[in-house]
Amino acid sequence: MPRRIALLFVLAVFAAAASAQQPISVFSRTVPLDPRDPAKREIGELEYRGGVALRSTDARFGGFSGLHVSSDGASVLVISDRGS
């Protein structure tokens, strides 16, 4: 019996790891510094370089600790606090 439980645990871990690697659809839109004045780029010494709002209908989306955009801008790698 303990061997069966251990096997089920190992299978569950592998299944969780496999599902965490499945891509999800994410939608983005640019975010201006000041929506009333989209051309505005500075506040004091701050030079606004740009902002992006991300959203997804997938429940695994969110809770980001880190985000890396490839140099060609074609892909994004995200680390989630949710473990997905």
N, C-alpha and C positions, 0 to 999 in steps of 0.2 A: 504493500500500500504506500509507504513513504516514497518508494521508487517511482510510482505512478504520479504522485503529487509533484515530485521533482521534475519529472518529464513534462507534465502539464505547465509547470512554471517556466521551464526553459522554452517551450513552444510559445507561451504567451509573450515572453520577452522578445523572441524573434519576430512574432507577428506585430508587436508594437513598434519594433525598430523598422520593419518593412513598411508599415503604414506611415510612419513619420517621414519617410523618404519620398512619398508620393507627392508630385507637384500639385499646387492648387492655383486657381485663377485669382489674380489680384488686379484691381482696377486702380488707376491713378489719375490725378488731376493736379495741375500746378496751383500753387497758392501764393498770391501776391503779398507783399509786406503790408500794404494798406489797400483793402478792397475798394475803398472810395477813390483811391489814386493809384492804379496799377503800375504806373510808370515810376513811382517813388522807390528809391533804392537805398536810401540812407536815413538813419536816425542817429543824430549825434555822430560819434565816431564809428558806429556800426554800419558796415556795408553789407546789405542783404544780398546774398548770392543766389537765393531761390528756395522755394519750399515745395513739397509734394505731399498731397493727402493720399493715403492708400486705403483701400477697403476691399473686402471680399465677403462672399456669402458663405464661405467655408468656416465652420466652427473652430478649426485649428488656427485660424488667422489671428494675430495680435500678440501682445505681451513681448515685444522685441527687446532684446539686450544688445544686439548688434546687427548691423546691416552693411553689406558690401556690394557695390555695384561694379560689374566688370568694366574694364577700360573701354570696351566698345559700346557699353550701355545696353547690351542685349540681354543680360541676365542679372539677377539679384540673388544673393545668398543671405538668408536671415536666420538668426539664432533667436529662438523663442523661449521665454520664461515658462511657458506652459509645457515644454518638453516635446513639442511636436515639430 
